Amino acid sequence: MGRSRNKGEKLPFDKAGGVIAIQRRLIQSRPYLGLSPQAKTLMVLMQSHWDAQGPVDYGVREAEAKIPCSRKTAMRAFKELEEAGFIVKIDESLFSSRTESKTRTWRLTWMPCWRNRAPTNDWENASRGENEAA
């Protein structure tokens, strides 16, 4: 029999205050398996910024530094995730030396939307389209 836990007790692997879990069906899907290692890394990095209050702010410079990779590779990783249906651009970046700059914002389609909506899982539609073509 399983051991019951006291409510509020953290699991042993959650000592640093957070866990990122990705659905098994997502990581076994064709769209995910077809991604480059950099795009897969970017997914995890973007999910670490996710919360239920709004879209994820994540830019190319941050991806370059954290993956680490070149600017071109980071841009390609974003494009891969977008084309495979894992992310949707909500707002474009803006750079201004006179005013406050802002980074691009994204919706992660495998995560719940900040407006209390269920995940859209757009990547599943991409997967179905590939299966039908095969």
SVG drawing of the C-alpha trace seen along z (x, -y; Angstrom):
<svg xmlns="http://www.w3.org/2000/svg" viewBox="-11 -59 37 61">
<polyline fill="none" stroke="black" stroke-width="0.4" points="0.0,0.0 1.1,-3.5 2.2,-5.8 -0.1,-8.7 1.4,-12.2 0.4,-15.0 -1.3,-17.8 1.2,-20.5 4.2,-18.2 6.6,-18.7 7.7,-15.8 11.4,-14.8 12.3,-16.1 10.7,-19.5 13.2,-20.8 14.1,-23.9 10.5,-25.1 9.3,-23.9 9.0,-21.1 8.5,-21.3 6.5,-18.3 5.8,-17.7 3.1,-15.3 4.3,-11.9 2.1,-12.0 3.7,-15.4 7.3,-14.1 6.4,-11.0 4.6,-12.9 6.0,-13.3 6.1,-17.1 8.2,-17.0 10.5,-14.3 11.1,-16.3 12.4,-19.3 16.1,-20.2 17.7,-19.9 17.8,-23.7 14.0,-23.9 13.4,-21.2 15.5,-23.1 13.7,-26.4 10.4,-24.7 11.5,-23.9 13.0,-27.3 9.8,-29.0 7.7,-26.7 9.9,-27.8 8.5,-31.3 4.9,-30.2 2.2,-31.1 -1.5,-31.3 -1.7,-35.1 -0.5,-35.9 1.6,-35.0 5.2,-34.1 7.7,-36.9 10.8,-35.3 13.1,-36.8 15.9,-35.7 18.6,-37.3 17.5,-35.3 17.4,-32.1 20.9,-32.8 22.3,-33.1 20.5,-30.2 20.6,-27.5 23.5,-28.7 23.6,-29.2 24.0,-31.8 21.3,-34.3 20.4,-32.6 20.0,-29.2 17.8,-30.8 15.6,-32.4 15.3,-29.1 14.3,-27.4 11.4,-29.8 10.3,-29.3 10.4,-25.5 8.2,-25.7 5.8,-28.1 5.5,-26.0 5.0,-22.8 2.2,-24.3 3.9,-24.4 3.9,-28.2 1.8,-31.1 3.1,-34.7 0.8,-37.0 2.7,-40.3 5.8,-41.4 8.9,-42.8 9.6,-46.5 13.0,-48.2 13.3,-51.9 16.2,-53.7 13.9,-56.5 11.1,-54.4 10.8,-51.1 11.6,-48.1 9.6,-44.9 10.2,-41.3 8.0,-39.1 5.1,-37.4 4.0,-33.8 1.2,-31.4 2.4,-27.9 -0.3,-25.7 0.4,-22.7 -0.3,-24.8 -3.5,-26.3 -4.2,-29.8 -4.1,-32.7 -7.8,-33.4 -8.8,-30.2 -8.9,-28.3 -7.7,-24.7 -4.6,-24.2 -5.3,-24.3 -2.6,-21.6 -2.1,-23.0 0.8,-20.6 -1.7,-17.7 -3.3,-19.1 0.2,-19.3 0.7,-15.6 -2.7,-14.5 -1.9,-16.3 1.4,-14.4 -0.3,-11.1 -2.9,-11.7 -0.3,-12.6 1.8,-9.5"/>
</svg>
